[in-house]
Amino acid sequence: MFARRARGLLDFTFALLCVWCAYHHTPAGALLRRAGAWAFHTRTTARPLLAYYDGVSGTAVPVPAALPAALLTRVPTSAEALAWGTHSALKALDAKAREPALALARAEGIDPESLVDPVRGPVATRRLLDALAGDFPSEEARVTAVFAGRVPARFALERVGAEGGALSLERLAKQLPPGFEGSSVGAAQALALSTALMLGWPVSESAPVTSPFGYRVHPTLRTRRMHTGVDLAVRTGTTVTAVAAGVVRRSSEDSVNGRVLVLDHGRGVTTAYCHNSELLVKAGTRVEKGQAIALSGSTGRSTGPHLHYQLELAARPVDPFGFRTALRTADGATEL
């Protein structure tokens, strides 16, 4: 009798745990939490529904450091973007986690404190990355060395090389010696930030912003809530282009986002394009930067023609304007 009661209590406990997990970690739970917040006029921490369909998971990416003035007037190179992303990720770490990078800087004759200095940081970090390029040609291996140290990164690189196949940060992280597994978190953040910095823009640079990223009073629901992207005013039928090469993870339609595309650019970076009148690519398709992927419109929950453009790093929406550098125009000039 006691055993049956104990088992019944255990089953009940596990059932409650399953309900709790579903409520906090599934699209249905997020929808229920948002509906409850709307009904009772309260705030909710539920993630945007798009975040459950982008195929990306991971740890939160830190708020990036301010862009250097030089990158506001021209297109950054991949080396500059990687240095800026690595500098931003280093700044978010505690002193202990930074120690491998500081030790590398000392060995290379670079002032360790300059790596996290707001002014000198990006330049000093690039010097460090350039010094590592000979031993670690790939960006994935180079940032692993920054956050784990030269010896652990070399060990992981040799193990991955012995297995064969394509090199990736995920494979390097799995081969790091015991005690260094957490180093891959900083490396992943650095790569995500640098990738986001190299993104283009989905429509004309001159398209007005009708609603920026951040909290606002929703135009149709009339409640204050987080706007997880930026709304760009464009006419119906305007060509929407991919901001970077990637794979189409979602190409579908719903009552909220209308006709929506979600692109996975790798390294934890995804972009979403909502309220289109027509989708030009299907799920699973590989697209290139600048390729036409949709025609803008006003489908779904929309008050007029526009494009809702959303950028997510590690499944968390961030302000796209935090990564918008000067882009080239047709005549080769730069504009903000």
NORPE-V273311 format. One record per pair of residues at least 4 apart in sequence whose ideal C-beta (glycine too) atoms are under 7 Angstrom apart, sorted by the first residue. I is the first residue (numbers start at 1). J is the second residue. D is the distance in whole Angstrom. If there is no record, write none. Layout:
BEGIN
I|J|D ; I|J|D
END
This chain:
BEGIN
1|5|7 ; 2|6|6 ; 3|7|6 ; 4|8|6 ; 5|9|6 ; 6|10|6 ; 7|11|6 ; 8|12|6 ; 9|13|6 ; 10|14|6 ; 11|15|6 ; 12|16|7 ; 13|17|6 ; 14|18|6 ; 15|19|7 ; 16|20|6 ; 17|21|6 ; 18|22|6 ; 19|23|6 ; 20|24|6 ; 21|25|5 ; 22|26|5 ; 22|28|7 ; 22|29|5 ; 23|29|4 ; 23|32|7 ; 23|33|7 ; 24|29|6 ; 25|29|7 ; 26|30|7 ; 27|31|6 ; 27|49|6 ; 27|52|4 ; 28|32|6 ; 29|33|6 ; 30|34|6 ; 30|46|4 ; 30|47|6 ; 30|49|6 ; 30|52|7 ; 31|35|6 ; 31|49|7 ; 32|36|6 ; 33|37|6 ; 33|44|5 ; 33|46|4 ; 34|38|6 ; 34|44|6 ; 34|46|5 ; 35|39|6 ; 36|40|6 ; 37|42|5 ; 37|43|6 ; 37|44|4 ; 38|221|7 ; 38|223|6 ; 47|51|4 ; 48|228|5 ; 48|317|6 ; 50|54|6 ; 50|257|7 ; 50|262|7 ; 50|272|5 ; 50|310|7 ; 51|312|7 ; 51|315|5 ; 53|250|5 ; 53|262|6 ; 54|249|6 ; 54|262|5 ; 54|264|7 ; 54|270|4 ; 54|312|6 ; 54|315|6 ; 55|249|5 ; 55|264|5 ; 56|264|7 ; 56|268|6 ; 56|270|5 ; 56|312|7 ; 56|314|7 ; 56|315|5 ; 57|315|6 ; 58|188|6 ; 58|268|5 ; 58|314|4 ; 58|315|7 ; 59|185|5 ; 59|314|6 ; 60|314|6 ; 60|316|6 ; 61|189|5 ; 61|192|5 ; 61|193|6 ; 61|313|4 ; 61|314|5 ; 61|316|7 ; 62|88|7 ; 62|89|6 ; 62|92|3 ; 62|189|6 ; 64|88|4 ; 64|193|5 ; 64|322|6 ; 65|87|6 ; 65|88|4 ; 65|91|6 ; 65|118|7 ; 65|121|7 ; 67|71|5 ; 67|72|6 ; 67|325|7 ; 68|84|7 ; 68|122|5 ; 70|74|7 ; 71|76|5 ; 71|80|7 ; 71|325|5 ; 72|325|7 ; 72|326|6 ; 72|336|7 ; 73|326|5 ; 73|334|6 ; 74|326|5 ; 74|334|5 ; 75|325|6 ; 75|326|6 ; 75|327|7 ; 75|328|6 ; 76|80|4 ; 76|81|5 ; 76|197|6 ; 76|198|7 ; 76|325|6 ; 77|81|7 ; 78|82|6 ; 78|198|7 ; 79|83|6 ; 79|126|6 ; 80|84|6 ; 80|126|7 ; 81|85|6 ; 81|194|4 ; 81|197|4 ; 81|198|5 ; 82|86|6 ; 82|129|6 ; 82|139|6 ; 82|194|4 ; 83|87|6 ; 83|122|5 ; 83|125|5 ; 83|126|4 ; 83|129|6 ; 84|88|6 ; 84|122|5 ; 84|194|7 ; 84|197|6 ; 85|89|6 ; 85|190|5 ; 85|191|7 ; 85|193|3 ; 85|194|3 ; 85|197|7 ; 86|90|6 ; 86|125|5 ; 86|129|7 ; 86|143|6 ; 86|146|6 ; 86|190|4 ; 87|91|7 ; 87|115|7 ; 87|121|4 ; 87|122|5 ; 87|125|4 ; 88|92|7 ; 88|193|5 ; 89|186|5 ; 89|189|4 ; 89|190|4 ; 89|193|6 ; 90|98|6 ; 90|101|6 ; 90|115|6 ; 90|116|6 ; 91|116|5 ; 93|97|4 ; 93|98|5 ; 93|186|6 ; 97|186|7 ; 98|102|6 ; 99|103|6 ; 100|104|6 ; 100|147|6 ; 100|148|6 ; 100|149|4 ; 100|183|7 ; 101|105|6 ; 101|115|6 ; 101|146|5 ; 101|147|7 ; 102|106|7 ; 102|112|4 ; 102|115|7 ; 103|107|7 ; 103|149|7 ; 104|108|6 ; 104|128|6 ; 104|146|7 ; 104|149|7 ; 104|150|6 ; 105|110|4 ; 105|111|7 ; 105|112|4 ; 105|115|6 ; 105|128|6 ; 106|112|6 ; 108|128|6 ; 108|131|5 ; 110|114|7 ; 110|124|6 ; 110|127|6 ; 110|128|6 ; 111|124|7 ; 113|117|6 ; 114|120|4 ; 114|121|7 ; 114|124|4 ; 115|121|6 ; 115|124|5 ; 115|125|6 ; 115|128|7 ; 116|121|6 ; 117|121|5 ; 120|124|5 ; 121|125|6 ; 122|126|6 ; 123|127|7 ; 124|128|7 ; 125|129|6 ; 126|130|6 ; 127|131|6 ; 128|132|7 ; 128|146|7 ; 129|133|7 ; 129|142|6 ; 132|136|5 ; 132|142|5 ; 132|145|5 ; 133|137|6 ; 133|142|7 ; 135|154|7 ; 136|141|4 ; 136|142|4 ; 136|145|5 ; 136|153|7 ; 136|157|7 ; 138|142|7 ; 138|167|6 ; 139|143|6 ; 139|191|7 ; 140|144|6 ; 140|167|6 ; 140|168|6 ; 140|169|5 ; 140|172|6 ; 140|191|7 ; 141|145|6 ; 141|153|6 ; 141|157|5 ; 141|167|7 ; 141|172|6 ; 142|146|7 ; 143|147|6 ; 143|187|4 ; 143|190|5 ; 143|191|6 ; 144|148|5 ; 144|153|4 ; 144|156|7 ; 144|169|7 ; 144|172|5 ; 144|183|7 ; 144|184|7 ; 144|187|5 ; 145|149|7 ; 145|150|5 ; 145|153|4 ; 147|183|4 ; 147|186|4 ; 147|187|5 ; 148|152|4 ; 148|153|5 ; 148|176|6 ; 148|180|5 ; 148|183|4 ; 149|153|7 ; 150|154|6 ; 151|155|6 ; 152|156|6 ; 152|176|6 ; 152|177|5 ; 152|180|5 ; 153|157|6 ; 154|158|6 ; 155|159|7 ; 155|177|6 ; 156|160|6 ; 156|172|5 ; 156|175|4 ; 156|176|5 ; 157|161|6 ; 157|172|7 ; 158|162|6 ; 159|163|7 ; 159|175|4 ; 160|167|6 ; 160|171|5 ; 160|172|6 ; 160|175|6 ; 167|171|7 ; 169|173|6 ; 169|184|6 ; 169|187|6 ; 169|188|6 ; 169|191|6 ; 170|174|7 ; 171|175|7 ; 172|176|7 ; 173|181|7 ; 173|184|3 ; 176|180|4 ; 176|181|6 ; 176|183|6 ; 176|184|7 ; 183|187|7 ; 184|188|6 ; 185|189|7 ; 186|190|6 ; 187|191|6 ; 188|192|6 ; 188|268|6 ; 189|193|6 ; 190|194|6 ; 191|195|6 ; 191|267|4 ; 192|196|6 ; 192|267|5 ; 192|268|4 ; 192|269|6 ; 192|313|5 ; 192|314|6 ; 193|197|7 ; 194|198|7 ; 195|265|6 ; 195|267|5 ; 195|269|5 ; 196|269|6 ; 196|311|7 ; 196|313|6 ; 196|323|4 ; 197|323|5 ; 197|325|7 ; 198|244|7 ; 199|243|4 ; 199|244|5 ; 199|323|6 ; 200|243|4 ; 200|244|7 ; 200|289|6 ; 200|290|7 ; 200|327|6 ; 201|205|6 ; 201|243|6 ; 201|324|7 ; 201|327|6 ; 202|240|5 ; 202|241|6 ; 202|243|6 ; 202|273|6 ; 202|307|6 ; 202|309|5 ; 203|207|5 ; 203|232|6 ; 203|234|5 ; 203|238|6 ; 203|240|6 ; 203|307|6 ; 205|327|6 ; 205|335|6 ; 207|232|4 ; 207|233|6 ; 207|234|5 ; 208|233|5 ; 209|230|6 ; 209|231|7 ; 209|232|6 ; 210|231|5 ; 210|233|5 ; 210|306|6 ; 211|216|6 ; 211|227|6 ; 211|230|7 ; 211|231|4 ; 212|230|6 ; 213|227|6 ; 213|229|6 ; 213|230|5 ; 213|319|4 ; 213|320|7 ; 213|321|7 ; 214|227|6 ; 215|224|6 ; 215|225|7 ; 215|226|6 ; 216|227|5 ; 217|222|6 ; 217|224|5 ; 218|222|6 ; 218|223|6 ; 218|225|5 ; 219|303|5 ; 220|301|6 ; 220|303|6 ; 228|310|6 ; 228|317|4 ; 229|272|7 ; 229|308|5 ; 229|309|5 ; 229|310|3 ; 229|317|7 ; 230|309|6 ; 230|320|6 ; 230|321|7 ; 231|306|5 ; 231|308|5 ; 232|306|6 ; 232|307|5 ; 232|309|6 ; 233|306|5 ; 234|238|4 ; 234|296|5 ; 234|305|7 ; 234|306|6 ; 234|307|6 ; 235|305|6 ; 236|277|5 ; 236|296|6 ; 236|297|5 ; 236|298|6 ; 236|305|4 ; 237|277|6 ; 237|295|5 ; 237|296|7 ; 238|295|7 ; 238|296|4 ; 239|292|5 ; 239|295|6 ; 240|273|5 ; 240|276|6 ; 240|293|6 ; 240|294|4 ; 240|295|7 ; 240|296|6 ; 240|307|6 ; 241|290|5 ; 241|291|6 ; 241|292|6 ; 241|293|6 ; 242|246|7 ; 242|263|6 ; 242|287|5 ; 242|288|7 ; 242|289|6 ; 242|290|7 ; 242|291|5 ; 242|293|5 ; 243|271|6 ; 243|289|7 ; 244|265|5 ; 244|289|5 ; 245|265|7 ; 245|287|7 ; 245|288|5 ; 245|289|5 ; 246|263|4 ; 246|264|5 ; 246|265|4 ; 246|266|7 ; 246|287|6 ; 247|263|7 ; 247|264|5 ; 247|286|6 ; 248|261|6 ; 248|263|6 ; 248|281|5 ; 248|282|7 ; 248|283|5 ; 248|284|6 ; 248|285|5 ; 248|287|6 ; 249|262|5 ; 249|263|7 ; 249|264|5 ; 249|283|7 ; 250|260|7 ; 250|261|7 ; 250|262|4 ; 250|283|6 ; 251|261|5 ; 251|279|5 ; 251|281|6 ; 251|282|5 ; 251|283|5 ; 252|260|6 ; 253|258|6 ; 253|259|5 ; 253|260|7 ; 253|299|7 ; 254|260|7 ; 254|300|7 ; 255|300|6 ; 255|301|7 ; 256|300|5 ; 256|301|5 ; 257|274|4 ; 257|275|7 ; 257|300|5 ; 258|274|6 ; 258|275|4 ; 258|276|7 ; 258|297|7 ; 258|299|3 ; 258|300|3 ; 258|302|6 ; 259|276|4 ; 259|277|7 ; 259|278|7 ; 259|279|5 ; 259|297|7 ; 259|299|5 ; 260|272|6 ; 260|273|7 ; 260|274|5 ; 261|272|7 ; 261|273|5 ; 261|279|6 ; 261|281|7 ; 261|293|6 ; 261|294|6 ; 262|270|6 ; 262|272|5 ; 263|270|6 ; 263|271|5 ; 263|287|7 ; 264|270|5 ; 265|269|4 ; 265|270|7 ; 265|271|7 ; 268|313|6 ; 268|314|5 ; 269|313|6 ; 270|312|5 ; 271|310|7 ; 271|311|6 ; 272|310|4 ; 273|293|7 ; 273|294|6 ; 273|307|6 ; 273|309|6 ; 274|300|7 ; 274|308|4 ; 275|297|6 ; 275|298|6 ; 275|299|5 ; 275|300|5 ; 275|302|5 ; 275|306|6 ; 275|307|7 ; 275|308|6 ; 276|294|4 ; 276|295|6 ; 276|296|6 ; 276|297|5 ; 276|299|7 ; 277|295|5 ; 277|296|7 ; 277|297|3 ; 277|299|6 ; 278|294|6 ; 278|295|4 ; 279|294|5 ; 280|292|6 ; 280|293|5 ; 280|294|6 ; 281|285|5 ; 281|287|6 ; 281|293|5 ; 287|291|5 ; 287|293|6 ; 296|305|6 ; 296|307|5 ; 297|305|6 ; 298|302|4 ; 298|304|6 ; 298|305|5 ; 302|306|7 ; 309|320|6 ; 310|317|6 ; 311|317|7 ; 311|318|6 ; 311|320|4 ; 311|323|7 ; 312|316|6 ; 312|317|5 ; 312|318|7 ; 313|318|5 ; 318|322|6 ; 320|324|6 ; 326|334|4 ; 326|335|6 ; 326|336|6 ; 327|335|7 ; 328|332|6 ; 328|334|6 ; 329|333|5 ; 329|335|6
END
